[in-house]
Amino acid sequence: MCLAIPGRVESLEQQDGMLMGRVDFNGINKMVCLAYVPEVQIGQQVMVHAGFAIQIVDEEEVRQFHQLWQQVLDHTSDRRQER
């Protein structure tokens, strides 16, 4: 299963001709390739998969992602407790 995670772009820079940026994932900061979203701006949210930002998303999409992800975690936790 593949999963993309939302994060907020904190900085932009060029590395060897490639657009890169520091992205904050709820307190965890990682360098991410932004080549697929060249129009991205600092402060915007992006979906990141395997170190590549693949889409710019709005705050509502991020909120929905976190809500759904929490439901998955809650369901998984409930199933483990049943065993």
N, C-alpha and C positions, 0 to 999 in steps of 0.2 A: 504494500500500500504506500502511496506517495502522499505527502502532506506538505502543504505550504503554510507558513506561519506569518502573521502580520507583525510588522515592526515600523517604528517611526524613524525617518531619515534625519540624522543629527548633523551630518557633514557630508560634503561632496569633495572629491579630488580626482585627479587624473593619475593613474599608475601605468606606466608603459603604454600610454595612448588609450587606456581603457577607463571609462567612467566608473569610479568606485565610490562607496560611501560608508560611513559608520552608521549602523542601524541599531536602534535600541529596542530590545525585546523584553519589555517590562523589567528593566534594570540590568539586563545582560546585553553588552554591546559587542557587535561583530562587524568586521569589514565584509561588505557585500558587493558583488558586481552589479552595476546598475545599467549595463549596456543595453538591456532589453527595454528599459524605460528612460530613455535619454532626456525626456522632458520633466523628469521628477525634480521637485524642489525640496529644500530643507523644510522639515515639519510635516511633510506628507507621509501617509502610511503606504507601505508596499507589502505585497505578499512575496515571501521569500521561500524558495525551494532549492536545496542543495547549494546554497551560497549565491544564488542568482535571484534578483528581484524580477518577478515575472509579470507583475501587474500593480498599478497604482489603485488603491482602494480608498473609499471615504470612511469617515468615522462610524457611520451606521453599519457598514459591512464588517468592520472590526468588532463592533459591539456584538453583532450577530454571531460572528465566529467564536468569540469568547463564551457566549451563552451556550452555543451548541457544543463546544469542546467541554464545558463544565458538565453538560448532560451526559456526554460520553464517559467522562471520568466518574461521575456519580453512579452510572449504570454499571461500570466495571467494578467499582468498589462494592456495590450491592451484590453482584454476582459472586465476588470472592468471599463475602461474608456468609453466603448461603452454603458454601462448601464445608 
